[in-house]
Amino acid sequence: MKRKVALLLAIGSIVLAVEARAWVMQTASAHSSIEPLTHGIGAE
């Protein structure tokens, strides 16, 4: 049972991370001042 809960938590956190990243990228593309920063971080 504990293993199942841990697995669900892991999947949930991964989904949250992906969603958050997608939201950040969407927000960054809307703000041209932030866009160069995200591109610089992504290039490294």
C-alpha distance matrix in Angstrom:
0.0 3.8 5.4 5.2 6.5 8.8 10.0 10.8 12.6 14.4 15.6 16.6 18.6 20.3 21.3 22.7 24.5 26.1 27.1 28.6 30.5 31.9 33.0 34.6 36.5 37.6 38.8 40.5 42.4 43.7 45.1 47.5 47.8 44.1 44.1 46.0 43.5 40.5 42.5 43.5 39.9 38.8 41.7 40.8
3.8 0.0 3.8 5.4 5.1 6.2 8.6 9.9 10.6 12.3 14.3 15.2 16.5 18.4 20.0 20.9 22.5 24.5 25.6 26.7 28.5 30.3 31.3 32.6 34.6 36.0 37.0 38.5 40.6 42.0 43.1 45.5 45.5 41.8 42.0 43.7 41.0 38.1 40.2 41.0 37.3 36.5 39.4 38.2
5.4 3.8 0.0 3.8 5.5 5.1 6.1 8.7 9.9 10.5 12.3 14.1 15.3 16.6 18.4 19.9 21.1 22.7 24.3 25.6 27.0 28.7 30.1 31.4 33.1 34.6 35.9 37.2 39.1 40.8 42.0 44.2 44.3 40.5 40.4 42.0 39.5 36.5 38.3 39.1 35.5 34.3 37.1 35.9
5.2 5.4 3.8 0.0 3.8 5.5 5.1 6.2 8.6 9.9 10.6 12.2 14.3 15.5 16.5 18.3 20.0 21.3 22.5 24.2 25.8 27.1 28.5 30.1 31.7 33.0 34.4 36.0 37.7 39.2 40.7 43.0 43.4 39.7 39.5 41.4 39.0 35.9 37.7 38.9 35.4 34.0 37.0 36.2
6.5 5.1 5.5 3.8 0.0 3.8 5.4 5.1 6.2 8.6 9.9 10.4 12.2 14.3 15.3 16.3 18.2 20.0 20.9 22.2 24.2 25.7 26.6 28.2 30.2 31.4 32.4 34.1 36.1 37.4 38.7 41.2 41.4 37.7 37.8 39.8 37.3 34.3 36.5 37.5 34.0 33.0 36.1 35.3
8.8 6.2 5.1 5.5 3.8 0.0 3.8 5.5 5.1 6.1 8.7 9.7 10.5 12.3 14.3 15.2 16.4 18.5 19.9 20.8 22.5 24.4 25.5 26.7 28.6 30.2 31.2 32.5 34.6 36.2 37.3 39.5 39.5 35.8 35.9 37.5 34.9 32.0 34.1 34.9 31.3 30.3 33.3 32.3
10.0 8.6 6.1 5.1 5.4 3.8 0.0 3.8 5.4 5.1 6.2 8.5 9.9 10.7 12.3 14.2 15.4 16.7 18.3 19.9 21.2 22.7 24.3 25.7 27.2 28.7 30.2 31.4 33.2 34.9 36.3 38.4 38.7 35.0 34.7 36.5 34.1 31.0 32.8 33.8 30.3 29.0 31.9 31.1
10.8 9.9 8.7 6.2 5.1 5.5 3.8 0.0 3.8 5.4 5.2 6.0 8.6 9.9 10.5 12.1 14.2 15.4 16.3 18.1 19.9 21.1 22.3 24.1 25.8 26.8 28.2 29.9 31.6 33.0 34.6 36.9 37.4 33.8 33.6 35.7 33.5 30.3 32.3 33.7 30.3 29.0 32.1 31.7
12.6 10.6 9.9 8.6 6.2 5.1 5.4 3.8 0.0 3.8 5.5 5.0 6.1 8.6 9.9 10.4 12.1 14.2 15.2 16.1 18.2 19.9 20.8 22.1 24.2 25.5 26.5 28.0 30.1 31.5 32.7 35.1 35.2 31.5 31.7 33.7 31.2 28.2 30.5 31.6 28.1 27.2 30.4 29.8
14.4 12.3 10.5 9.9 8.6 6.1 5.1 5.4 3.8 0.0 3.8 5.4 5.2 6.3 8.7 9.9 10.6 12.4 14.3 15.3 16.6 18.5 19.9 21.0 22.6 24.4 25.6 26.7 28.7 30.5 31.6 33.7 33.9 30.1 30.0 31.7 29.2 26.1 28.1 29.1 25.6 24.5 27.5 26.8
15.6 14.3 12.3 10.6 9.9 8.7 6.2 5.2 5.5 3.8 0.0 3.8 5.5 5.2 6.2 8.6 9.9 10.7 12.3 14.1 15.4 16.6 18.3 19.9 21.2 22.6 24.2 25.6 27.2 28.9 30.4 32.6 33.1 29.5 29.0 31.0 28.9 25.6 27.4 28.9 25.6 24.0 27.2 26.9
16.6 15.2 14.1 12.2 10.4 9.7 8.5 6.0 5.0 5.4 3.8 0.0 3.8 5.5 5.2 6.1 8.6 10.0 10.5 12.1 14.2 15.4 16.3 18.2 20.0 21.0 22.3 24.0 25.8 27.1 28.6 31.1 31.5 28.0 27.9 30.2 28.0 24.8 27.0 28.6 25.4 24.2 27.6 27.4
18.6 16.5 15.3 14.3 12.2 10.5 9.9 8.6 6.1 5.2 5.5 3.8 0.0 3.8 5.4 5.0 6.1 8.6 9.8 10.3 12.1 14.1 15.1 16.2 18.2 19.8 20.7 22.0 24.2 25.7 26.8 29.0 29.2 25.5 25.6 27.6 25.2 22.2 24.5 25.7 22.3 21.5 24.9 24.4
20.3 18.4 16.6 15.5 14.3 12.3 10.7 9.9 8.6 6.3 5.2 5.5 3.8 0.0 3.8 5.4 5.1 6.2 8.6 9.8 10.6 12.3 14.2 15.3 16.5 18.3 19.9 20.9 22.6 24.5 25.8 27.8 28.2 24.5 24.1 25.9 23.8 20.5 22.4 23.8 20.5 19.1 22.4 22.2
21.3 20.0 18.4 16.5 15.3 14.3 12.3 10.5 9.9 8.7 6.2 5.2 5.4 3.8 0.0 3.8 5.4 5.2 6.1 8.5 9.9 10.6 12.2 14.2 15.4 16.4 18.2 19.8 21.2 22.8 24.5 26.7 27.6 24.0 23.5 25.9 24.1 20.7 22.6 24.5 21.6 20.0 23.4 23.8
22.7 20.9 19.9 18.3 16.3 15.2 14.2 12.1 10.4 9.9 8.6 6.1 5.0 5.4 3.8 0.0 3.8 5.5 5.1 6.0 8.5 9.8 10.4 12.1 14.1 15.2 16.2 17.9 19.9 21.1 22.5 25.0 25.5 21.9 22.0 24.4 22.4 19.3 21.7 23.5 20.5 19.5 23.2 23.4
24.5 22.5 21.1 20.0 18.2 16.4 15.4 14.2 12.1 10.6 9.9 8.6 6.1 5.1 5.4 3.8 0.0 3.8 5.5 5.1 6.1 8.6 9.8 10.4 12.2 14.1 15.2 16.1 18.3 20.0 21.0 23.1 23.4 19.7 19.6 21.6 19.4 16.3 18.6 20.1 16.9 16.0 19.6 19.6
26.1 24.5 22.7 21.3 20.0 18.5 16.7 15.4 14.2 12.4 10.7 10.0 8.6 6.2 5.2 5.5 3.8 0.0 3.8 5.5 5.1 6.1 8.6 9.9 10.6 12.2 14.2 15.2 16.6 18.6 20.1 22.0 22.9 19.3 18.5 20.8 19.2 15.6 17.5 19.5 16.8 15.1 18.6 19.3
27.1 25.6 24.3 22.5 20.9 19.9 18.3 16.3 15.2 14.3 12.3 10.5 9.8 8.6 6.1 5.1 5.5 3.8 0.0 3.8 5.5 5.1 6.1 8.6 9.9 10.5 12.2 14.1 15.5 16.8 18.6 21.0 22.0 18.7 18.3 21.1 19.6 16.3 18.5 20.9 18.4 17.0 20.7 21.7
28.6 26.7 25.6 24.2 22.2 20.8 19.9 18.1 16.1 15.3 14.1 12.1 10.3 9.8 8.5 6.0 5.1 5.5 3.8 0.0 3.8 5.5 5.1 6.1 8.6 9.8 10.4 12.0 14.2 15.4 16.6 19.1 19.5 16.1 16.2 18.9 17.0 14.0 16.8 18.8 16.2 15.5 19.3 20.0
30.5 28.5 27.0 25.8 24.2 22.5 21.2 19.9 18.2 16.6 15.4 14.2 12.1 10.6 9.9 8.5 6.1 5.1 5.5 3.8 0.0 3.8 5.4 5.0 6.2 8.5 9.8 10.3 12.3 14.3 15.3 17.2 17.8 14.2 13.7 16.1 14.4 11.0 13.4 15.5 13.0 11.9 15.7 16.6
31.9 30.3 28.7 27.1 25.7 24.4 22.7 21.1 19.9 18.5 16.6 15.4 14.1 12.3 10.6 9.8 8.6 6.1 5.1 5.5 3.8 0.0 3.8 5.5 5.2 6.1 8.6 9.8 10.7 12.6 14.5 16.4 17.8 14.7 13.6 16.5 15.6 12.2 14.0 16.8 15.0 13.4 16.9 18.6
33.0 31.3 30.1 28.5 26.6 25.5 24.3 22.3 20.8 19.9 18.3 16.3 15.1 14.2 12.2 10.4 9.8 8.6 6.1 5.1 5.4 3.8 0.0 3.8 5.5 5.0 6.1 8.4 10.0 10.8 12.6 15.3 16.4 13.5 13.3 16.6 15.6 12.7 15.2 17.9 16.2 15.4 19.0 20.6
34.6 32.6 31.4 30.1 28.2 26.7 25.7 24.1 22.1 21.0 19.9 18.2 16.2 15.3 14.2 12.1 10.4 9.9 8.6 6.1 5.0 5.5 3.8 0.0 3.8 5.4 5.1 5.9 8.5 9.9 10.6 13.0 13.5 10.2 10.4 13.4 12.0 9.3 12.3 14.6 12.9 12.7 16.3 17.7
36.5 34.6 33.1 31.7 30.2 28.6 27.2 25.8 24.2 22.6 21.2 20.0 18.2 16.5 15.4 14.1 12.2 10.6 9.9 8.6 6.2 5.2 5.5 3.8 0.0 3.8 5.5 5.0 6.1 8.7 9.9 11.5 12.8 9.7 8.5 11.5 11.0 7.9 9.9 12.9 11.8 10.8 14.2 16.2
37.6 36.0 34.6 33.0 31.4 30.2 28.7 26.8 25.5 24.4 22.6 21.0 19.8 18.3 16.4 15.2 14.1 12.2 10.5 9.8 8.5 6.1 5.0 5.4 3.8 0.0 3.8 5.5 5.3 6.5 9.1 11.2 13.3 10.9 9.9 13.5 13.6 11.0 12.8 16.0 15.4 14.4 17.5 19.8
38.8 37.0 35.9 34.4 32.4 31.2 30.2 28.2 26.5 25.6 24.2 22.3 20.7 19.9 18.2 16.2 15.2 14.2 12.2 10.4 9.8 8.6 6.1 5.1 5.5 3.8 0.0 3.8 5.5 5.2 6.6 9.6 11.0 8.8 9.1 12.8 12.5 10.7 13.2 16.0 15.4 15.3 18.5 20.5
40.5 38.5 37.2 36.0 34.1 32.5 31.4 29.9 28.0 26.7 25.6 24.0 22.0 20.9 19.8 17.9 16.1 15.2 14.1 12.0 10.3 9.8 8.4 5.9 5.0 5.5 3.8 0.0 3.8 5.3 5.2 7.1 8.1 5.5 5.3 9.0 8.9 7.3 9.7 12.4 12.3 12.5 15.3 17.4
42.4 40.6 39.1 37.7 36.1 34.6 33.2 31.6 30.1 28.7 27.2 25.8 24.2 22.6 21.2 19.9 18.3 16.6 15.5 14.2 12.3 10.7 10.0 8.5 6.1 5.3 5.5 3.8 0.0 3.8 5.4 6.3 9.0 7.6 5.7 9.4 10.7 9.1 10.1 13.4 14.0 13.5 15.8 18.5
43.7 42.0 40.8 39.2 37.4 36.2 34.9 33.0 31.5 30.5 28.9 27.1 25.7 24.5 22.8 21.1 20.0 18.6 16.8 15.4 14.3 12.6 10.8 9.9 8.7 6.5 5.2 5.3 3.8 0.0 3.8 6.3 9.0 8.5 8.1 11.8 13.0 12.0 13.5 16.5 17.1 17.0 19.4 22.0
45.1 43.1 42.0 40.7 38.7 37.3 36.3 34.6 32.7 31.6 30.4 28.6 26.8 25.8 24.5 22.5 21.0 20.1 18.6 16.6 15.3 14.5 12.6 10.6 9.9 9.1 6.6 5.2 5.4 3.8 0.0 3.8 5.4 5.6 6.4 9.7 10.7 10.8 12.6 14.9 15.8 16.4 18.6 20.9
47.5 45.5 44.2 43.0 41.2 39.5 38.4 36.9 35.1 33.7 32.6 31.1 29.0 27.8 26.7 25.0 23.1 22.0 21.0 19.1 17.2 16.4 15.3 13.0 11.5 11.2 9.6 7.1 6.3 6.3 3.8 0.0 3.8 5.5 5.1 7.4 9.5 10.3 11.1 13.2 15.0 15.6 17.1 19.6
47.8 45.5 44.3 43.4 41.4 39.5 38.7 37.4 35.2 33.9 33.1 31.5 29.2 28.2 27.6 25.5 23.4 22.9 22.0 19.5 17.8 17.8 16.4 13.5 12.8 13.3 11.0 8.1 9.0 9.0 5.4 3.8 0.0 3.8 5.6 6.7 7.9 9.8 11.2 12.3 14.0 15.5 16.9 18.8
44.1 41.8 40.5 39.7 37.7 35.8 35.0 33.8 31.5 30.1 29.5 28.0 25.5 24.5 24.0 21.9 19.7 19.3 18.7 16.1 14.2 14.7 13.5 10.2 9.7 10.9 8.8 5.5 7.6 8.5 5.6 5.5 3.8 0.0 3.8 5.7 5.4 6.6 8.9 10.2 11.0 12.6 14.6 16.3
44.1 42.0 40.4 39.5 37.8 35.9 34.7 33.6 31.7 30.0 29.0 27.9 25.6 24.1 23.5 22.0 19.6 18.5 18.3 16.2 13.7 13.6 13.3 10.4 8.5 9.9 9.1 5.3 5.7 8.1 6.4 5.1 5.6 3.8 0.0 3.9 5.4 5.3 6.2 8.6 10.1 10.6 12.3 14.7
46.0 43.7 42.0 41.4 39.8 37.5 36.5 35.7 33.7 31.7 31.0 30.2 27.6 25.9 25.9 24.4 21.6 20.8 21.1 18.9 16.1 16.5 16.6 13.4 11.5 13.5 12.8 9.0 9.4 11.8 9.7 7.4 6.7 5.7 3.9 0.0 3.8 5.6 5.1 6.0 8.6 9.8 10.5 12.7
43.5 41.0 39.5 39.0 37.3 34.9 34.1 33.5 31.2 29.2 28.9 28.0 25.2 23.8 24.1 22.4 19.4 19.2 19.6 17.0 14.4 15.6 15.6 12.0 11.0 13.6 12.5 8.9 10.7 13.0 10.7 9.5 7.9 5.4 5.4 3.8 0.0 3.8 5.4 5.1 6.2 8.6 10.0 11.2
40.5 38.1 36.5 35.9 34.3 32.0 31.0 30.3 28.2 26.1 25.6 24.8 22.2 20.5 20.7 19.3 16.3 15.6 16.3 14.0 11.0 12.2 12.7 9.3 7.9 11.0 10.7 7.3 9.1 12.0 10.8 10.3 9.8 6.6 5.3 5.6 3.8 0.0 3.8 5.4 5.1 6.0 8.6 10.2
42.5 40.2 38.3 37.7 36.5 34.1 32.8 32.3 30.5 28.1 27.4 27.0 24.5 22.4 22.6 21.7 18.6 17.5 18.5 16.8 13.4 14.0 15.2 12.3 9.9 12.8 13.2 9.7 10.1 13.5 12.6 11.1 11.2 8.9 6.2 5.1 5.4 3.8 0.0 3.8 5.5 5.0 6.1 8.9
43.5 41.0 39.1 38.9 37.5 34.9 33.8 33.7 31.6 29.1 28.9 28.6 25.7 23.8 24.5 23.5 20.1 19.5 20.9 18.8 15.5 16.8 17.9 14.6 12.9 16.0 16.0 12.4 13.4 16.5 14.9 13.2 12.3 10.2 8.6 6.0 5.1 5.4 3.8 0.0 3.8 5.5 5.2 6.7
39.9 37.3 35.5 35.4 34.0 31.3 30.3 30.3 28.1 25.6 25.6 25.4 22.3 20.5 21.6 20.5 16.9 16.8 18.4 16.2 13.0 15.0 16.2 12.9 11.8 15.4 15.4 12.3 14.0 17.1 15.8 15.0 14.0 11.0 10.1 8.6 6.2 5.1 5.5 3.8 0.0 3.8 5.5 5.5
38.8 36.5 34.3 34.0 33.0 30.3 29.0 29.0 27.2 24.5 24.0 24.2 21.5 19.1 20.0 19.5 16.0 15.1 17.0 15.5 11.9 13.4 15.4 12.7 10.8 14.4 15.3 12.5 13.5 17.0 16.4 15.6 15.5 12.6 10.6 9.8 8.6 6.0 5.0 5.5 3.8 0.0 3.8 5.5
41.7 39.4 37.1 37.0 36.1 33.3 31.9 32.1 30.4 27.5 27.2 27.6 24.9 22.4 23.4 23.2 19.6 18.6 20.7 19.3 15.7 16.9 19.0 16.3 14.2 17.5 18.5 15.3 15.8 19.4 18.6 17.1 16.9 14.6 12.3 10.5 10.0 8.6 6.1 5.2 5.5 3.8 0.0 3.8
40.8 38.2 35.9 36.2 35.3 32.3 31.1 31.7 29.8 26.8 26.9 27.4 24.4 22.2 23.8 23.4 19.6 19.3 21.7 20.0 16.6 18.6 20.6 17.7 16.2 19.8 20.5 17.4 18.5 22.0 20.9 19.6 18.8 16.3 14.7 12.7 11.2 10.2 8.9 6.7 5.5 5.5 3.8 0.0
